[in-house]
Amino acid sequence: MDRDADGMRFLGDAHGVSAQGKTEMDCNLESRVLREGAGHMIKTTEIPIWERYTLSVAEAAAYFRIGESKLRKIINENKGADYVLWNGNRAQIKRKQFEKYIDDCGVI
């Protein structure tokens, strides 16, 4: 079995392939890996941006190709909109709802 820099053993990914032998599906799922260390199983999953429910302002700006300043202006003008989720004072963009908003408006 392979070991990472911390000496933890790789048990393989969700498809039973070692960390070095990634398949196309692994790349699409962005490396789902199980590791064993100190008696604990740790499962880490990176969700692709196009499958995430919410996006940070920076992620949404990159995804929708809208500047962060423009996106923050849209959020501040529509604080109660269904596509905005507030985590304390941080706005998260609900991806699908914001896609509908963009589809419905002609100009941003």
Secondary structure, DSSP 8 states (H G I E B T S, - for coil): --B-TTS-EEEEETTS--SSS--HHHHHHT--EEEEETTEEEEE----GGG-SEE-HHHHHHHHT--HHHHHHHHHHTTT-TTEEEETTEEEEEHHHHHHHHHH-S--
